[in-house]
């Protein structure tokens, strides 16, 4: 196939399925960021094998959690992470849970089944559009956040939210919003 036909085929694919291109670019960027983070940990902390690990059974000896709902869609936390959050929430009597960055809300929905109350701080629809999220992505935001359990959904950028009403309220906090260094630092400080 000559270059013109290849280019035409590529442009046809981009026009038919633009979300695939965005997903591919996001995966490439995520891979780059992970490699950059790994190199930083190796050089700054002299940890050639990365950060030390801990067995989940050291934290939750009777670990046995069911993750439901779970969609296996792009951008979700792995099932093991969600199961860990549920297990940690169970360790607190009447757990009060904060999640920064819920997007579709699968982890929030799972933890809401075992926590007394849950608060989610995620970008509003307008803020999602402002950072270039597609209408499909905006439309799926919060899909799993409705259901049993006490849930408060706060549609606001976590960097500019007034955190004062939430200070000292939470037993467990999951930071999963803006994954940039600055975003994680801001969310961690607020948590």
C-alpha positions in Angstrom: 0.0 0.0 0.0 1.5 3.4 -0.9 1.9 6.3 1.5 -1.2 8.1 0.3 -3.5 5.1 0.8 -2.0 4.4 4.3 -2.5 8.0 5.3 -6.1 7.9 4.0 -6.8 4.7 5.9 -5.3 6.2 9.1 -7.4 9.4 8.7 -10.5 7.3 8.1 -9.8 5.4 11.4 -9.3 8.6 13.3 -12.6 10.1 12.0 -14.6 6.9 12.7 -13.2 6.3 16.2 -11.5 9.4 17.7 -11.8 7.9 21.2 -9.4 5.1 20.3 -6.8 7.7 19.4 -7.3 9.5 22.7 -7.1 6.2 24.7 -3.9 5.2 22.8 -2.3 8.6 23.5 -3.4 8.5 27.2 -1.9 5.0 27.5 1.4 6.2 26.0 1.5 9.2 28.3 0.7 7.0 31.3 3.6 4.7 30.4 6.0 7.6 30.0 4.9 9.1 33.3 5.4 5.7 35.1 8.9 5.3 33.6 9.8 8.9 34.6 8.5 8.3 38.1 10.5 5.0 38.3 13.7 6.8 37.2 13.0 9.5 39.8 12.6 7.0 42.7 15.8 5.2 41.6 17.9 8.3 41.5 16.5 10.4 44.3 16.1 7.6 46.9 18.7 5.1 45.6 16.0 2.4 45.4 17.0 0.5 42.3 14.2 -2.0 42.9 11.6 0.7 43.5 9.6 1.4 46.6 9.3 -1.4 49.2 6.2 -3.4 49.1 3.9 -4.9 51.7 1.7 -7.9 51.4 -2.0 -7.1 51.5 -2.4 -10.0 54.0 -0.1 -8.1 56.4 -2.6 -5.3 56.4 -5.8 -7.3 56.1 -5.1 -10.9 57.3 -8.7 -12.1 56.6 -8.8 -10.4 53.2 -11.9 -11.5 51.3 -13.8 -8.8 49.4 -16.2 -8.8 46.5 -15.9 -6.0 44.0 -19.3 -5.1 42.5 -20.0 -3.0 40.5 -17.0 -3.1 38.2 -17.1 -2.3 34.5 -13.5 -3.0 33.3 -13.6 0.3 31.4 -10.7 2.5 30.7 -9.5 4.7 33.5 -10.8 2.7 36.5 -8.9 1.6 39.5 -7.9 -2.1 39.4 -10.3 -4.5 41.3 -7.6 -5.3 43.9 -7.3 -1.6 44.7 -11.1 -1.3 45.2 -11.1 -4.5 47.3 -8.3 -3.0 49.5 -10.3 0.2 50.0 -13.3 -1.9 51.1 -11.2 -3.9 53.4 -9.6 -0.8 55.0 -13.0 0.8 55.4 -14.3 -2.3 57.3 -11.5 -1.7 59.8 -13.2 1.5 61.1 -16.4 1.4 63.0 -18.8 3.7 61.1 -16.1 4.6 58.6 -16.2 8.0 57.1 -14.7 7.9 53.6 -13.4 10.6 51.3 -12.6 10.0 47.6 -10.8 12.7 45.6 -11.5 11.9 42.0 -14.4 9.5 41.4 -15.1 9.8 37.7 -17.6 7.0 37.1 -17.7 6.1 40.8 -17.0 2.4 40.9 -14.7 2.6 43.9 -17.1 4.9 45.7 -20.0 2.6 45.1 -18.0 -0.4 46.4 -16.9 1.4 49.6 -20.3 2.9 50.2 -21.5 -0.6 50.9 -19.3 -0.9 54.0 -18.7 2.7 55.1 -21.1 4.8 57.1 -20.8 7.8 54.9 -18.9 8.7 51.7 -17.9 12.0 50.2 -16.6 12.3 46.6 -14.8 15.4 45.3 -14.6 15.3 41.6 -14.6 17.9 38.8 -17.9 19.3 37.8 -19.2 18.7 34.3 -18.1 22.2 33.2 -14.6 21.6 34.6 -14.3 18.3 32.8 -15.3 20.0 29.5 -12.8 22.7 30.4 -9.9 20.2 30.5 -10.9 18.7 27.2 -12.9 15.6 28.3 -15.3 14.3 25.6 -19.1 14.5 26.0 -19.1 10.7 26.4 -16.6 10.9 29.3 -18.5 13.8 30.9 -21.8 11.8 30.4 -20.5 8.7 32.2 -19.2 10.7 35.2 -20.9 9.6 38.4 -22.6 6.7 36.7 -22.0 4.4 39.7 -22.4 7.0 42.4 -26.1 6.5 43.0 -27.3 3.7 45.2 -27.4 2.5 48.8 -25.2 4.1 51.4 -24.8 7.7 52.5 -23.0 9.6 49.7 -22.2 13.3 49.2 -21.1 14.2 45.7 -19.1 17.5 45.5 -18.6 18.7 41.9 -15.6 20.9 42.3 -11.9 21.0 41.5 -10.1 19.7 44.6 -7.3 22.3 44.2 -9.7 25.2 44.7 -12.3 23.6 47.1 -12.8 25.1 50.5 -11.7 22.1 52.6 -12.4 23.7 56.0 -15.9 22.0 56.4 -14.2 18.6 55.9 -11.1 18.9 58.1 -10.7 16.0 60.6 -13.9 14.2 59.4 -12.5 11.2 57.5 -11.1 7.9 58.6 -10.0 6.8 55.1 -9.1 9.0 52.1 -8.5 7.7 48.6 -6.5 10.3 46.4 -7.3 9.4 42.8 -7.9 12.8 41.1 -5.4 14.8 39.1 -2.5 12.4 38.6 0.1 15.1 38.0 2.8 15.6 40.6 1.3 19.0 41.6 -2.3 17.5 41.7 -1.3 14.6 43.9 0.7 16.9 46.3 -2.3 19.3 46.6 -4.8 16.4 47.2 -2.4 14.7 49.7 -1.9 17.9 51.7 -5.7 18.5 51.8 -6.3 14.9 52.8 
